């Protein structure tokens, strides 16, 4: 229990510009008495007794209302009044902090010199108790800029209180009522107090199917899947955070469904949404944001009394911001109060009206406003009154604009979300408005509050408020279809020109392209118009092509695939055989591989792209496409064709004669040689690829679709192990995984992890295999990589068999194989069949094992996974064959396996085959033959003595060497 505070009351307490005299119950600011109610003063006295300590709501209720039972709303009301009296939050001043769901603490600096702040140990033990640790998404910088809210403290306190426990809460109100500002302020306060907060603005999304991607983007989650919602839920199911979703009304059905899924799957996530109507989702709580308070009758009120109403206060503050010389009399203040009432207390119309008053005076503004609203009330609209008022305000603001500014505002409605100022000038300008006039018009609209700066993206970015954009878009449609189409064409042409200049193949170009990510909403809008009924394919096809690097850099594989399909379907003679078609076909082939598997359409697209690159004599393009074709055929298990493409890449790289080109081709050749079973040829190619390749760069990875240094590293580690260098193999695979993780490219990372899992299974380092498989599972499922997810069950089964649990594992592997083969993904077929053979043997199912291993051997001999042939032959030697004597057949198979291993230069397989054959010969009494077989293998290894295979070889060696020694002694005696 905490000690009670001293009963000795201090004479005076000072903090900031304030002086508090508890005995006199007086609070002054710079010597002037502060008007503060008795209950609010009691709250201040209670909190300031222990600066930094969080007082629970129950404690404060009992202190301030000791003999009265009151609701918490009374506490919130008095706390709001206290904060207003102290100017809490104004100009950076901070005196009272809220612990959401708990209580309040005084955090100002008092006269004893102790500071109650978030850095104080006492506060970190109280205010932050139970709060989640900050992450990269909980910083205030990740939220939109905050603005000073007027008259919303009670709403903020209510929202904070409701979010004390995870729930779905929607702030609902009319357009322009301040929903977004309230949500942003709530986010900043939660972030300041340690909560993880993310912000998703849906205003730039027109397609409901993209809502999960918007949420994932706000949370920093890479999505590369047909089902982005699944990836999102997998990431947040155990996190504790608050997700703010702004501007939901145009996507309310989709948001409602997704919000329900999030609430069900992630019980520690709170959702705070803003919308003009409730989501009507299960377990939703709704906070209706009412109008700012304004006087019903201002005729008898003084200037000071009028200024105390939040709506009037907001008007006066915004007018003063628009004109530093703005002053008002009591008569004008009454007109202002009446205007606020007519504007229904909505924040945005009040701000627009205040800006007008700052320039033209209160009386003239009042007269014009009355006329405009009277015209509207005569029946031009049938919407609810608040919507009528907002529409009237925008109509009035629009009518006051000069013609050039009206046209400018209309044309700017083509933008979705933030846009750069140079884009605004170029899109607005035409034969009637030059770029200079367009720039001046944009500046004037900013000054009038119809365009607002958006500093969250870039210093020169602007945006239209959502309701302003909708209004301007309607006006633009009335202007005429021709003007709308011309504006849309200039809008699309701007993004075509900008993305064409990005040149993403270089690291600098990639960074330039990445900066266009803030314009994704505009890019989508431009593409949708280009391929729409009134669009322009002359812009749309090349725009889709130059959009590919940006979409891939954002891991939007599904969206990239869809735009490529749309563009290719609309190709005509102007675009067939061009560089644009080459890029579209190349991207389509790549994205199909990762989203739908190795389908026929992917091969068709890649072959078509290669043909175009050859016709254009684009050698770099040929190298990139030969690489993708090599990987495509590798994934479908056609290793001979894969080798053919690799050899073509080597010839093209010779023509290019650049180290990076030779490195890519060497990687392709080395991987192919490794898989075909030519380890002696594979190793120099792979080492050459590693030597010539630059450190992995995200730009080149995205350009080629794969990281070739990573693929070379994985293949080299497997080759090293097969050649009998397990220590070097282990070191190489660990380095490759580390580099892949640093690259932040999920496909590359998963390729490295998959190669590592297979290597650890070969080495029978099962703990390491299990840990790597867990990471592979997490990354694959998080990013929705379909073939990888299909492989997970089989990999877990292979590991279970190695650990001695074959029964359940057999069904898992067979299911996984079927799923992979349905997608023409054969890279793991031999690996899984080898595990199945082992599982069948351990389960006493010899006939199934024999049938499967014979089919696998036949495939490997006909161009499949040649590297596995020695091991498959060795495994067959262990299977009883009813049609022939096992002993003779086993020796024959082991001799064939041994010869194959030696031909491949696969010492690891050779050791296993020799060990099995030596055991067979020992059983037949052929100790000398076993000695001669084992001796060179036992003497030669420079590393790997601690591996399971070498320990088994040592056991055999001790047996045969001892017997050989005895035989030698006996022969010597006989000769004597």
SULJOUR-V461401 format. One record per helix or strand of 2 or more residues. SS is the DSSP state (H for helix, E for strand). FROM is the first residue (numbers start at 0). TO is the last residue. If there is no record, write none. Layout:
BEGIN
SS:FROM:TO, SS:FROM:TO
END
This chain:
BEGIN
E:12:14, E:17:20, E:25:28, E:31:32, H:37:48, E:54:55, H:56:63, H:71:85, H:89:91, E:95:98, E:102:105, E:108:109, H:120:125, H:139:141, H:152:161, E:167:171, H:178:191, E:196:200, H:201:203, H:207:217, H:227:235, E:240:245, H:248:264, E:268:274, E:283:287, H:302:306, H:309:321, H:329:341, H:346:359, H:361:376, H:384:398, H:402:411, E:418:419, H:420:427, H:434:446, E:451:452, E:460:462, H:465:478, H:480:499, H:506:529, H:536:552, H:556:568, H:578:594, H:599:614, H:618:634, H:638:655, H:658:675, H:678:691, H:697:703, H:707:721, H:725:742, H:745:762, H:765:781, H:785:801, H:805:821, H:828:841, H:845:860, H:865:876, H:885:903, H:906:922, H:926:939, H:947:974
END
